[in-house]
Every structure is written in structure tokens, then in C-alpha cells.
Amino acid sequence: MNTNQDTAIWWIRRDLRLADNPALLAAAEHQRLIAVYIHEPDDELGAASAWWLHHSLLALQNTLCELGSNLILRQGQAHDVLDALIHEADVKAVYWNRQYSPAQRARDSQIKQTLRERGLRVESFNSHLIFEPWQNTRDRQPYKVFTPFWKACLKQGIDHTPSNAPTQLPPTPQLNSESMESLNLLPHIPWDRGMRSTWNIGEHAAWQQLQAFLSQHLHDYPEGRNRPAEPGSSRLSPHLAFGEISPRQIIYAVRAQQHAAPSTSDEAVRVFLSELGWREFGYHLLYHFPSSTHKPLNPRWDVLQWPEPDPAQWEAWTRGQTGIPLVDAGMRELWHTGWMHNRVRMNVASLLTKNMLIPWQHGERWFADTLVDFDLASNVQGWQWTAGCGADAAPYFRIFNPALQGEKFDPQGDYVRRWVPELARLPARWIHRPWEAPAQVLQAAGVLLGFTYPRPVVDLAVSRKRALEFFVALKQAPLLK
Ligand SMILES: Cc1cc2nc3c(=O)[nH]c(=O)nc-3n(C[C@H](O)[C@H](O)[C@H](O)COP(=O)(O)OP(=O)(O)OC[C@H]3O[C@@H](n4cnc5c(N)ncnc54)[C@H](O)[C@@H]3O)c2cc1C
């Protein structure tokens, strides 16, 4: 087809929204617009992310149709699909918003170069982050500590005015599109019931979630974010991961909320925005240390000779059957909803990497498959931080005690009762350490350890000691480079 009309492609990736979307805005300047999502065969999409993507694409398709456009779905290698579209619709320009994993960067720069050599206009933009990951450095060196990194970001100014969504879009040329079903993103066995009842997906839903958080929970965020039984954090992470909302839009809305409700404390805003800062920091590290996706950032870690992972412990961890209530609650919340509270993520990760001495990469891959908010930069950072080998990490001797953590952050045991119903009738005093409860208390609560609920697969004190002995090698290790 060659119509002599000026046609542009908006190559949709993790930017499934219309507002604050520079690639879409650029493409919408042309006479005809192809909004295409390309499903690549080697896109290692976890099962939970695939599920989210399916629904998010559907939501985007609806919005695009409302504005007179359409969503084109194609499968194949991105450069082949783009080539085909360029040929089919005589495309003059291609626009996308950047992604930052080492593989995505390599793919994108290759495509950009090839298309530019062929005379096409090709532009990429930042829509996923507040700053590009290479923007904030000290003497051209990347930061390895969060606080100075975030101070540098704040100094530069994190406030930007996001653009509104276009109110109408150019028409789409007549093109074939694959069906959503053919992308095969939904599970074959219907394990997604919990996720369906937990989430509303898409740009509109992200906005609603943000507004509810700002009006109901932001004021108490510094405390509320630590209590896993309560909706004290924003739960915007999957929306951010898929680009249904941008961090710049969130900051803009936070400022508007501060203006509308001056009682919102500066401290609450500071703490909340600094969490977006941790997200930025993860991308900064991923960009500057691409091998950190699979290798410890701290080179001292290379000396450790890890024992073979114990398959029974691994299985108990993945299934939420470790016999340690806070950990089991978290792993079951993850399985049911595709999300886990941040404090509990730290606890389950610490148990795996320290008490069980299973390398962090195993847990990282499990989360990649099961989290709806899976984000390579944040996930690697979270795992390396907890394991102790990341930038600005918890030291190796900081081993979370999930019983004490439960007592502190889930004092009534509501979180455990919700996700581990077999312990629901235990009094708060014992709910985080049922193995220490007197026999008559267990009996009255209908708990038979080893039958209705497992005994702990690791003894917290013994395994802590073992971990400390294992990590002692780090103290003596020379700093390898
Ligand atoms: C082992 C481990 C693995 C993790 N894996 C991921 C992951 O794959 N994807 C992911 O988005 N987050 C990950 N996190 C970070 C954090 O747990 C989640 O971002 C947070 O729980 C999301 O909930 P929320 O949206 O309510 O966060 P809020 O507390 O409301 O924070 C707002 C936003 O800030 C960002 N944020 C908050 N905390 C962190 C953090 N510690 N690191 C980076 N960004 C943060 C998120 O985008 C979040 O949506 C991981 C943390 C750990 C300890």
C-alpha cells in the first residue's frame, strides 16, 4: 500500500498510556498513526506480567478506539515487524519511549541506526523515569549510594509538567492486526482468579488508584507503608511497570494534593517521593552496571562458594509452606494477587538468601515470573539489597527475623490471618511464632504443627548463625575488580 500520506509509527512498549507520552505526541503530529504493540518471541515475560499485559493492551485498545485510532498487534522480531509495517504503509517516521535493560538497549540502538540509514525519521524519548539513568552522576561516575544520588536528583529538580492525553488521534491505515488471543498471554490453567479480583488495569485505573492513595493514605505514608495488613502504600507499582502512569505524573499529582490539602505533611511527601527515587536509583544502577542483572554488584561476593540449594526448602519457600507465618503469608499473597508488600518482600528475600543460603538470583527469577509489577531494575536492586551484595545494601550480617518483624509490623497478626487461614484462631501473641506456642493454645486454635501447618523448615537462630559463619569469608576477601 502506498498512499503518499505521511504515516508514523508509535512503537508501544512499557508506555501503555496516552497522557505524558512523548512518543505518541510526536507520532500524532503526522497524518496517519500506526500504534503497534510487537510481541517478540524472545520477550521473557513472566506469567503474571503476561497476564497484566493482556488486560492493559485491551484497555489501551479501547481508549485508542475512542479517539479514532486503533491498536495494531503483531508478533515477531521487532526489526522484522517494523520493516513490514514500513513497507506496508509507506511509513516515514518511527517513535518510541526508551527501555533500559541491556538487551533492550542493544536492540533499540541497532534498529534506530538501520532505520535512520534508510532515511526514516526515528526518535526515542524518556517517558518511564524522572531522569535518564545517565543524567545524574558525580564527576561522570555513577552513584553507588542512594542518598547522594537522590540529593543530586532533587537538586536538579524532579518537578515536570506532564502533557495531557491527546483528545483525538490521526486515523490508522488499513492494516492486519493479530488478535489479542493469539498473543497467548493468559494462563492456560485459570490460576488468575485472585489477580482478577485484586486489580483494575489500564491508564484510567492507574489514575483512580493514585487519587485514592493521595486522598486517603499519603498523609500517613511514613507509618502506613510499613504495615502489610493495611492499604498504606500506593500499590501503583504494576501501573508504573507497564507505563500506565509515569513517575512525573505522580509527582505532579502529589504537588497538587499538597496544594489542595496543605495539612499533608512535608515528611509524608518526602518519604513517598524518595521511594520513586529508589526506582530511579535501580535504573541508574542497571544502566551503569548491566551485569548486575545476574552478578552481585559487590565484587567481594565472588569469593563465596554457595552450597547446593536445598530443594525441599526452595519448594517450601515458593509455596508459602515454610512454617514461618510472615514469610508464608507473603508468598501466598504473591501467588494469589501477583503483588507482595515491600516489608514482606524484604523478609522473604532475607530468609531465602541468608537463612536458607540460596543465591539471590533464584528468588529474583521467581519474582520475575510471579509479580505483576516485575521490573528488572527494581527487582534486581531489591534482591541484591536484601542479599547484601548490592549498592547501598543491607550489610550481610543484617538478617531479618521474620517473627520479630511480624510482631512489630503486623502486631495483631491480621496479615497472617488473611493469608494463612490455618493460623487464624491463634492469639496475636503466638501468631508469628506458632512453634513456641504452648500445646493447649495450639490445640484450642485447631493448629497441629506438622499437619495443619508446617513446622519451620529452618530454625531461625541456627540458620542465622550458619549464615553469619558463611559470610565471614567476605570479611577476609580481597576487593576483587
Ligand atoms: C526483593 C525485592 C524485590 C522487588 N521487586 C520489585 C519489582 O520487581 N518491581 C517493583 O516495582 N518493585 C520491586 N520491589 C520494590 C518494592 O517492594 C515495590 O516497588 C513496592 O512494594 C510496590 O508497592 P507500592 O506501589 O505500594 O509502593 P509505594 O510504597 O507506594 O511506592 C511508590 C512507588 O515507588 C517505587 N518503589 C517503592 N519502593 C521501592 C523500592 N524499594 N525499590 C524500587 N522502587 C520502589 C515503586 O514504583 C512504587 O510503586 C522489590 C523489593 C524487594 C525487597
The ligand as a Tripos MOL2 file, in Angstrom:
@<TRIPOS>MOLECULE
LIG
   53    58     1     0     0
SMALL
NO_CHARGES

@<TRIPOS>ATOM
      1 C1         13.2750   -8.4700   46.9560 C.3       1 LIG1
      2 C2         12.5330   -7.2880   46.3680 C.ar      1 LIG1
      3 C3         12.0910   -7.3470   45.0440 C.ar      1 LIG1
      4 C4         11.4040   -6.2620   44.4890 C.ar      1 LIG1
      5 N1         10.9610   -6.3330   43.1860 N.ar      1 LIG1
      6 C5         10.3140   -5.2940   42.6240 C.ar      1 LIG1
      7 C6          9.8570   -5.3520   41.2840 C.ar      1 LIG1
      8 O1         10.0790   -6.3140   40.5420 O.2       1 LIG1
      9 N2          9.1380   -4.2800   40.8020 N.ar      1 LIG1
     10 C7          8.9010   -3.1710   41.5660 C.ar      1 LIG1
     11 O2          8.2410   -2.2290   41.0850 O.2       1 LIG1
     12 N3          9.3590   -3.0750   42.8260 N.ar      1 LIG1
     13 C8         10.0510   -4.0950   43.3810 C.ar      1 LIG1
     14 N4         10.4790   -4.0020   44.6800 N.ar      1 LIG1
     15 C9         10.3390   -2.7300   45.3980 C.3       1 LIG1
     16 C10         9.0650   -2.5540   46.2340 C.3       1 LIG1
     17 O3          8.8420   -3.6680   47.0320 O.3       1 LIG1
     18 C11         7.8310   -2.2750   45.3870 C.3       1 LIG1
     19 O4          8.0940   -1.2640   44.4560 O.3       1 LIG1
     20 C12         6.6630   -1.8190   46.2660 C.3       1 LIG1
     21 O5          6.3550   -2.7980   47.2140 O.3       1 LIG1
     22 C13         5.4660   -1.5410   45.4060 C.3       1 LIG1
     23 O6          4.3700   -1.2270   46.1890 O.3       1 LIG1
     24 P1          3.6990    0.2060   46.1080 P.3       1 LIG1
     25 O7          3.4270    0.5580   44.6950 O.co2     1 LIG1
     26 O8          2.5720    0.2170   47.0440 O.co2     1 LIG1
     27 O9          4.8850    1.1320   46.6270 O.3       1 LIG1
     28 P2          4.8680    2.5740   47.3050 P.3       1 LIG1
     29 O10         5.4210    2.4190   48.6720 O.co2     1 LIG1
     30 O11         3.5700    3.2300   47.1790 O.co2     1 LIG1
     31 O12         5.9570    3.3580   46.4480 O.3       1 LIG1
     32 C14         5.6080    4.1070   45.2710 C.3       1 LIG1
     33 C15         6.4160    3.5900   44.1010 C.3       1 LIG1
     34 O13         7.8120    3.7710   44.3490 O.3       1 LIG1
     35 C16         8.5400    2.6660   43.8120 C.3       1 LIG1
     36 N5          9.2020    1.9570   44.9060 N.ar      1 LIG1
     37 C17         8.7910    1.8200   46.1820 C.ar      1 LIG1
     38 N6          9.6930    1.1340   46.9090 N.ar      1 LIG1
     39 C18        10.6940    0.8240   46.0660 C.ar      1 LIG1
     40 C19        11.9240    0.1310   46.2090 C.ar      1 LIG1
     41 N7         12.3090   -0.3620   47.3850 N.pl3     1 LIG1
     42 N8         12.7110   -0.0330   45.1220 N.ar      1 LIG1
     43 C20        12.3490    0.4770   43.9080 C.ar      1 LIG1
     44 N9         11.2010    1.1640   43.7290 N.ar      1 LIG1
     45 C21        10.3820    1.3310   44.7860 C.ar      1 LIG1
     46 C22         7.5320    1.7480   43.1390 C.3       1 LIG1
     47 O14         7.4880    2.0590   41.7710 O.3       1 LIG1
     48 C23         6.2450    2.1000   43.8520 C.3       1 LIG1
     49 O15         5.0950    1.8350   43.0840 O.3       1 LIG1
     50 C24        11.1780   -5.0870   45.2640 C.ar      1 LIG1
     51 C25        11.6300   -5.0530   46.5800 C.ar      1 LIG1
     52 C26        12.2980   -6.1450   47.1310 C.ar      1 LIG1
     53 C27        12.7650   -6.0630   48.5580 C.3       1 LIG1
@<TRIPOS>BOND
     1     1     2 1
     2     2     3 ar
     3     2    52 ar
     4     3     4 ar
     5     4     5 ar
     6     4    50 ar
     7     5     6 ar
     8     6     7 ar
     9     6    13 1
    10     7     8 2
    11     7     9 ar
    12     9    10 ar
    13    10    11 2
    14    10    12 ar
    15    12    13 ar
    16    13    14 ar
    17    14    15 1
    18    14    50 ar
    19    15    16 1
    20    16    17 1
    21    16    18 1
    22    18    19 1
    23    18    20 1
    24    20    21 1
    25    20    22 1
    26    22    23 1
    27    23    24 1
    28    24    25 2
    29    24    26 1
    30    24    27 1
    31    27    28 1
    32    28    29 2
    33    28    30 1
    34    28    31 1
    35    31    32 1
    36    32    33 1
    37    33    34 1
    38    33    48 1
    39    34    35 1
    40    35    36 1
    41    35    46 1
    42    36    37 ar
    43    36    45 ar
    44    37    38 ar
    45    38    39 ar
    46    39    40 ar
    47    39    45 ar
    48    40    41 1
    49    40    42 ar
    50    42    43 ar
    51    43    44 ar
    52    44    45 ar
    53    46    47 1
    54    46    48 1
    55    48    49 1
    56    50    51 ar
    57    51    52 ar
    58    52    53 1
@<TRIPOS>SUBSTRUCTURE
     1 LIG1         1 GROUP 0 **** ****
